[in-house]
């Protein structure tokens, strides 16, 4: 890859714990947000001083769209939180790997203490030639980028 070439967004993988998630179509909402604390003070000469500093971290949510298939590991994880409500055992770490054209991982995004907060099933319509997909909203506590 030549210097200055951007990575293609279609070459990526998602790992849930130790399992590679199959049939991933889309990952969206990858974002980092940190609060800002603004402090206003008056100097000894009466001038207004405004300083900004980092506040608390605000983890967001990531959405994963994938084809409905026979994958049991991902479905078990969804059921662990959505159906069973077993949040303590359902919390898993997820790694999103972005690869170059030779499928060498060049960026990893780690999400810790993840759990499924929303699941949307496929839209089913007779006569439509669309793939059946599920959309999963993943809530996490911390993100690190390497």
Helices and strands as residue ranges (DSSP letters): E 12-16, E 19-20, E 24-28, E 34-42, E 48-57, E 61-67, H 72-82, H 87-90, E 92-99, E 105-120, E 133-139, E 142-145
